[in-house]
Amino acid sequence: MKINAASQFYIILPLFFFNSLLAVSQNRDINYYVNRAQQNSPLISQNESLLRINLLQNQLIIAQNLKPHVYITGDLTLAPYFSNNGRFISLTPNPDGSAFGYDPALSNGGSYEALLNVDLPLITGGVSRALIIQNNIQNQILILSTKQTLHDIEKQVREQYINTFSVQQQINYLLRIIKLIDDRKKIADALVQKGLMQQTDYLLLDIEQNTRIIEDHQQEQSLTNAFTQLNNLCGIEDTTQYELEEPDFQQTPPVKTYNFAERFRFDSLSIVSQLNVLNTNNYPQLTLSGNLGLRTSDPTNISHNFGTGIGLHLNIPLYNGNQKNILLQQNRITFDTLSISHVAQLLNVRNTIKGLAKQIKTIRETISLYESQITKQELLLKILQDKLISGQVSTIDYVKSIEDYILTNQNLFNARVTLWQLINQYNYFNW
């Protein structure tokens, strides 16, 4: 039985297309995608902006509490009199005795002010320190949040990279199987022509090959979708399907302390800093004030009323509704809740790490068994190929052996994918 030109074209086309694609494309490894995802993450950019804002907040605290405040004020106050000397309303510093209005000794008909003022807060060092400490703690929490986001991105990208790589390798493997069957079909075709093999045996090989070609087309669609998801996750605008390098995941050694414990420590410090800031509301406040300019109630003598003044303003808080005690109770409840959450999270992480370590050990043993089985199956296929040529074994048995070999290879690759996924999860929690 001859292989017609159309059949040869559809067999060779996937191989030619895939090999040509790999020839012109570059390789990409997992670090490339992780780095691009972290660089393009809007969450990371947002955290960096917030950190810069918080760093400026320290300067604002110093400006508000330690540096002088200079400002200009202008005031014009008019005190009219009614029924003054027969007039319904008038402005005068000398109303008659029957007029209605403010006491002339107090108002003098109005006041006129135009001042340059300077206020300098004193004894505010404690307030500034408390606010700066609180802000610095928030900065540390933001830095930890950024580290966690980078860690989350790395895990997500690795997961999608594993998925994309597994689909790509499945296509590679299918193409090798298609080529293997095609080689066997050529031998079978020659035997059919010589009458040494039945045409049905050849058709069995042809059906098996077509099945793998259909499966390859389905996997090509899956690969396109996998690359799209990977690029979207990394913020990459690209439709090229690069040849991905095999992931090289190493299981990280056990850590002594976990990063989330550091976040718990700073959350606790944040609670304490809030209380310290509230305590500053009970501090006495002393302000040195000075002004320079015009202040008069007699516009006729305005040229002689330019001067200066200086003074101190003291504010000693006595009672604010027991706010400190209320906030102290709130903070205690918040701290207890944090402690309970921390203990529960620590237990979950430890149990998860132990469980993943056992699974990793088991899957490694499974991979070794599959590799041993594949070695034996490859030897069996070689023997069966010789017997198939000599007619000592049926095509059905040979095809069945190919299917078993394909299944074992598929199981081996799935086991490796599972191992990568388990290590990725283990490293995520063991951090």
C-alpha positions in Angstrom: 0.0 0.0 0.0 1.5 3.4 -1.1 1.3 6.5 1.0 -0.3 9.2 -1.2 1.1 12.7 -1.6 -1.6 14.3 0.5 -1.0 12.0 3.5 2.7 12.7 3.3 2.0 16.4 3.3 -0.2 16.4 6.4 2.3 14.2 8.2 5.4 16.3 7.4 3.7 19.8 7.8 3.4 19.8 11.6 7.0 18.6 11.9 8.2 21.3 9.4 6.2 24.0 11.0 7.3 23.3 14.6 11.0 22.8 13.7 11.0 26.0 11.7 9.4 27.9 14.6 12.0 26.6 17.0 14.8 27.5 14.6 13.8 31.2 14.4 12.8 31.7 18.0 14.8 32.4 21.1 14.8 30.3 24.3 13.2 31.7 27.4 13.8 30.5 30.9 11.7 30.9 34.0 13.8 33.7 35.4 13.1 35.8 32.4 9.3 35.7 33.0 9.6 36.1 36.8 11.7 39.2 36.3 9.4 40.7 33.7 6.3 40.1 35.9 7.9 41.7 38.9 9.1 44.7 36.8 5.7 45.2 35.2 3.6 44.6 38.3 1.2 47.6 39.0 1.1 46.5 42.7 4.9 46.9 43.0 4.8 50.3 41.3 2.0 51.4 43.7 3.9 50.2 46.7 7.0 52.1 45.5 5.0 55.3 45.1 3.4 54.9 48.6 6.9 54.3 50.1 8.1 57.6 48.5 5.1 59.4 49.9 5.8 58.0 53.3 9.4 59.1 53.2 8.2 62.6 52.4 5.8 62.3 55.4 8.8 62.5 57.8 9.7 65.8 56.2 6.2 67.0 56.6 6.1 66.0 60.3 9.3 68.0 60.9 7.9 71.0 59.0 4.6 70.9 61.0 6.0 70.4 64.5 9.6 71.8 64.6 9.9 74.6 62.0 8.5 78.1 62.2 5.3 79.0 60.4 5.2 82.3 58.6 2.0 83.8 57.4 0.3 87.2 56.6 -3.0 88.2 58.2 -5.3 91.2 57.4 -8.3 92.2 59.4 -10.8 95.0 59.0 -13.5 95.4 61.7 -16.2 98.1 61.4 -18.4 99.1 64.4 -21.2 101.4 63.1 -23.5 103.4 65.2 -27.3 103.8 64.7 -29.4 107.0 65.4 -26.2 109.1 65.8 -26.9 112.8 65.4 -30.0 112.1 63.4 -28.4 109.7 61.0 -29.6 106.2 60.7 -26.1 104.7 60.5 -22.6 106.2 60.7 -19.0 105.3 61.3 -17.4 107.5 63.9 -15.1 107.2 67.0 -17.2 109.9 68.8 -20.9 109.0 68.7 -23.4 111.1 70.7 -24.9 109.7 73.9 -28.1 108.6 72.3 -26.5 106.5 69.6 -26.7 102.7 69.6 -23.5 100.6 69.1 -20.4 99.2 70.9 -18.8 101.1 73.7 -16.5 103.7 71.9 -13.7 102.9 74.4 -13.7 99.3 73.1 -14.4 99.6 69.4 -13.3 103.1 68.6 -15.4 102.7 65.5 -13.4 99.7 64.1 -10.0 98.2 63.9 -7.4 97.8 61.1 -4.7 95.2 61.0 -2.1 94.0 58.4 0.5 91.7 60.0 3.4 89.4 59.1 3.2 86.6 61.7 5.6 84.0 62.8 4.7 81.0 65.1 7.4 78.7 66.4 6.2 75.5 68.2 8.3 74.7 71.3 8.8 71.5 73.3 7.4 69.5 70.4 10.3 67.1 70.0 8.4 64.2 71.7 5.4 64.7 69.4 7.7 64.7 66.3 9.6 61.6 67.4 6.4 59.6 68.1 5.0 60.5 64.7 8.2 59.8 62.8 8.5 56.4 64.6 4.9 55.6 63.6 5.6 56.6 60.0 8.8 54.5 59.9 6.9 51.5 61.1 4.4 52.0 58.3 7.3 52.2 55.9 8.6 48.8 57.1 5.2 47.3 56.8 5.0 48.6 53.2 8.4 47.2 52.4 7.3 43.8 53.8 4.2 44.0 51.7 6.3 44.6 48.6 8.4 41.6 49.4 5.3 39.5 49.8 3.9 40.7 46.5 7.2 39.8 44.8 7.1 36.4 46.4 3.4 35.9 45.3 4.2 36.9 41.7 7.1 34.5 41.6 4.9 31.6 42.7 2.1 32.5 40.2 4.5 32.9 37.3 6.3 29.6 38.1 3.0 27.8 38.1 1.9 29.2 34.7 5.4 28.6 33.3 5.2 24.9 34.4 1.8 24.6 32.7 3.1 26.2 29.5 6.3 24.2 29.5 4.4 20.9 30.0 2.1 21.6 27.1 5.1 22.5 24.9 6.9 19.3 25.9 3.7 17.3 25.2 3.7 18.6 21.7 7.4 17.8 21.3 6.8 14.3 22.5 3.7 13.8 20.2 5.8 14.9 17.2 8.4 12.3 18.1 5.8 9.6 18.4 4.2 10.7 15.0 7.7 10.4 13.5 8.2 7.0 15.1 5.0 5.6 13.8 5.7 7.1 10.3 9.0 5.2 10.2 7.2 2.0 11.1 4.5 2.7 8.4 7.2 2.9 5.8 8.4 -0.6 6.8 4.9 -1.9 7.0 4.1 -0.5 3.5 7.0 -2.3 2.0 5.9 -5.6 3.7 2.4 -5.1 2.5 3.6 -4.7 -1.1 5.6 -7.9 -0.7 2.6 -9.7 0.7 4.3 -10.3 4.1 1.9 -8.2 6.0 -1.9 -7.6 5.8 -3.3 -4.3 4.8 -5.3 -4.1 8.0 -2.0 -4.1 10.0 -0.9 -1.1 8.0 -4.2 0.7 8.7 -3.8 0.1 12.4 -0.5 2.1 12.3 -2.2 4.7 10.1 -5.1 5.1 12.6 -2.7 5.4 15.5 -0.7 8.1 13.7 -3.8 10.1 12.8 -4.9 9.9 16.5 -1.6 11.4 17.6 -1.8 14.1 14.9 -5.3 15.2 16.1 -4.0 15.2 19.7 -1.1 17.4 18.6 -3.5 19.9 17.0 -5.4 20.1 20.2 -2.3 20.6 22.2 -1.2 23.4 19.8 -4.4 25.3 20.8 -3.7 24.7 24.5 -0.1 26.0 24.0 -1.4 29.2 22.5 -3.7 29.8 25.4 -1.0 28.9 27.9 1.4 31.4 26.4 -1.3 34.1 26.4 -1.9 33.6 30.1 1.8 33.6 30.8 2.3 36.8 28.9 -0.7 38.5 30.5 0.6 37.5 33.9 4.0 39.1 33.1 2.7 42.2 31.4 4.3 41.1 28.1 2.8 42.1 24.7 4.0 39.2 22.5 2.5 36.4 20.6 5.7 34.4 19.8 5.8 30.9 21.2 9.3 30.6 22.4 11.1 27.4 23.2 10.9 27.2 27.0 13.8 25.8 29.0 13.1 23.1 31.5 12.5 24.4 35.0 15.3 24.0 37.4 13.6 24.0 40.8 15.7 23.3 43.9 14.0 22.6 47.2 15.1 25.4 49.6 16.5 24.4 53.0 14.2 24.8 56.0 14.1 28.3 57.3 14.4 29.2 61.0 11.8 32.0 60.9 9.1 32.8 58.4 8.6 36.2 56.7 5.0 36.5 57.9 6.4 36.5 61.5 8.2 39.7 60.6 5.0 41.2 59.5 3.4 40.2 62.8 6.2 42.0 64.7 5.7 45.2 62.8 2.0 45.1 63.1 2.4 44.8 66.8 4.8 47.7 66.9 2.3 49.7 64.8 -0.3 49.2 67.6 2.2 50.5 70.2 3.1 53.5 68.1 -0.6 54.5 67.8 -0.8 54.6 71.5 2.4 56.6 71.8 1.0 59.2 69.3 -2.2 59.5 71.3 -0.1 60.1 74.4 1.4 63.1 72.8 -2.1 64.7 72.9 -1.6 65.1 76.7 1.7 66.9 76.3 1.7 70.6 77.1 2.0 72.8 74.0 4.1 76.0 74.1 4.2 78.3 71.0 6.3 81.4 70.6 4.5 83.9 68.4 5.6 87.2 66.9 4.2 89.7 64.4 5.2 92.8 62.6 2.9 95.3 60.8 0.0 97.6 61.2 -2.5 97.5 64.0 -4.8 100.4 64.7 -8.3 101.5 65.6 -7.8 105.1 64.5 -7.2 105.4 60.7 -6.3 109.1 61.1 -3.1 108.2 63.0 -2.3 105.1 60.8 1.3 106.2 60.0 2.2 106.0 63.7 0.6 102.6 64.3 3.3 100.3 62.7 5.0 98.1 65.3 5.8 94.6 66.4 4.8 92.2 69.1 5.9 88.9 70.7 4.3 86.4 73.0 4.0 82.9 74.3 1.0 80.6 74.2 0.8 77.7 76.6 -1.8 74.9 76.3 -2.0 72.2 79.0 -4.5 69.5 78.3 -6.4 68.3 81.4 -9.2 66.0 80.2 -10.0 64.6 76.7 -12.9 62.2 77.4 -10.6 59.3 78.5 -9.5 58.6 74.9 -6.2 57.0 76.0 -8.0 54.3 78.0 -10.4 53.6 75.2 -7.6 53.3 72.6 -5.6 51.1 75.0 -8.6 48.7 75.2 -8.9 48.7 71.4 -5.2 48.0 70.9 -5.3 45.2 73.4 -8.2 43.5 71.5 -6.4 44.0 68.2 -3.1 42.6 69.5 -4.9 39.5 71.0 -6.5 38.9 67.6 -3.2 39.3 65.8 -1.6 36.8 68.2 -4.3 34.2 67.6 -4.0 34.6 63.9 -0.2 34.4 64.0 -0.3 31.1 66.0 -2.8 29.6 63.6 -0.9 30.7 60.6 2.4 29.3 62.0 0.7 25.9 62.6 -0.8 25.8 59.1 2.5 26.7 57.5 4.5 24.0 59.4 1.9 21.3 58.7 1.8 22.3 55.0 5.6 22.2 54.7 5.8 18.8 56.3 3.0 17.5 54.0 4.7 18.9 50.9 8.1 17.4 51.9 6.5 13.9 52.2 4.8 14.3 48.8 8.0 15.4 47.2 9.8 12.4 48.5 7.1 10.1 47.2 7.0 11.6 43.8 10.8 11.3 43.4 10.5 7.6 44.1 7.7 7.4 41.5 9.8 9.1 38.9 12.6 6.6 39.5 10.2 3.7 38.9 8.8 5.2 35.7 12.4 5.8 34.4 13.2 2.2 35.0 10.1 1.0 33.3 10.7 3.2 30.3 14.2 1.7 29.8 12.6 -1.8 29.7 9.8 -0.7 27.4 12.3 0.8 24.9 14.2 -2.5 24.9 10.9 -4.3 24.3 10.0 -2.0 21.4 13.3 -2.7 19.7 12.7 -6.5 20.0 9.1 -6.2 18.8 10.2 -4.1 15.8 12.6 -6.9 14.7 9.9 -9.5 15.2 7.3 -7.3 13.4 9.6 -7.2 10.3 10.0 -11.0 10.4 6.3 -11.5 11.0 6.8 -13.1 14.4 4.5 -10.6 16.2 1.2 -8.9 15.1 0.8 -5.2 14.4 -1.8 -5.1 17.2 0.8 -6.2 19.8 3.3 -3.8 18.4 0.8 -0.9 18.5 -0.2 -1.9 22.0 3.4 -1.7 23.1 3.7 1.7 21.5 0.6 2.9 23.4 2.0 1.5 26.7 5.3 3.2 26.0 3.5 6.5 25.3 1.4 6.2 28.4 4.5 5.5 30.6 6.3 8.5 29.2 3.2 10.6 29.7 3.0 9.4 33.3 6.7 10.1 33.8 6.4 13.7 32.5 3.2 14.3 34.6 5.2 13.1 37.6 7.9 15.6 36.8 5.4 18.4 36.4 3.9 17.4 39.8 7.3 17.5 41.3 8.0 21.0 40.0 4.6 22.1 41.3 5.2 20.6 44.7 8.7 22.2 45.0 7.2 25.5 43.9 4.6 25.3 46.7 7.1 24.1 49.2 9.5 27.0 48.5 6.5 29.5 48.7 5.6 28.4 52.2 9.2 27.8 53.3 10.1 31.5 53.2 
